[in-house]
Amino acid sequence: MEWVVPENLPYFDGHFPGHPVLPAAGILDFSLEIIKEIEKNPDLEIKNIQSGKFYETIGPNRRVQIQIGKKDLKEWEIVWLDGEWPEKKLAKIHLAFF
């Protein structure tokens, strides 16, 4: 999936004045919403974050590619890539669900 990060996201209000950055919580929230949509389960809850690596900051209006893959029945891996340079990882998260 490709997405241009909207500049009006509330996450940018406090991270950081004059140099807005999408915080890890925003990356996790958006990743979770995608998985809920794929699973058709709006009540899906994260059990734990198996791992999370954030390689580069993501600012407003940045084009990203988000790759999501199911690791097993209740685990997913989400990789955020730069939209201009798809070989450049921005974030990689491994989530487990109830």
Backbone hydrogen bonds, N-H to C=O, Kabsch-Sander energy under -0.5 kcal/mol:
donor,donor_aa,acceptor,acceptor_aa,energy
3,W,64,V,-2.6
5,V,3,W,-0.6
5,V,62,R,-2.5
9,L,6,P,-1.1
12,F,9,L,-1.6
13,D,10,P,-1.5
14,G,11,Y,-0.7
15,H,11,Y,-0.6
19,H,16,F,-2.7
21,V,15,H,-4.4
22,L,58,I,-3.5
26,G,23,P,-0.8
27,I,23,P,-1.8
28,L,24,A,-2.8
29,D,25,A,-2.6
30,F,26,G,-2.5
31,S,27,I,-2.2
32,L,28,L,-2.8
33,E,29,D,-2.2
34,I,30,F,-1.9
35,I,31,S,-2.1
36,K,32,L,-2.7
37,E,33,E,-1.9
38,I,34,I,-2.5
39,E,35,I,-2.9
40,K,36,K,-0.9
41,N,36,K,-2.2
44,L,41,N,-1.6
47,K,96,A,-2.9
48,N,96,A,-1.4
50,Q,48,N,-0.8
50,Q,94,H,-1.8
51,S,94,H,-1.5
53,K,92,K,-2.6
55,Y,53,K,-0.6
55,Y,90,L,-1.8
56,E,90,L,-1.5
59,G,57,T,-0.5
61,N,5,V,-3.5
62,R,59,G,-1.2
64,V,3,W,-3.2
64,V,62,R,-0.5
65,Q,81,L,-2.4
66,I,1,M,-3.5
67,Q,65,Q,-0.6
67,Q,79,V,-3.0
69,G,77,E,-2.6
71,K,69,G,-0.5
71,K,75,E,-2.6
72,D,75,E,-1.4
75,E,72,D,-1.0
76,W,95,L,-2.4
77,E,69,G,-3.1
78,I,93,I,-3.1
79,V,67,Q,-3.0
80,W,91,A,-2.9
81,L,65,Q,-3.3
81,L,79,V,-0.5
82,D,85,W,-0.6
82,D,88,K,-2.4
83,G,63,R,-3.0
88,K,85,W,-2.9
89,K,87,E,-0.7
90,L,80,W,-3.6
91,A,80,W,-1.6
92,K,53,K,-2.5
93,I,78,I,-2.9
94,H,51,S,-2.7
95,L,76,W,-2.6
95,L,93,I,-0.5
96,A,48,N,-2.7
97,F,74,K,-2.8
98,F,45,E,-1.7
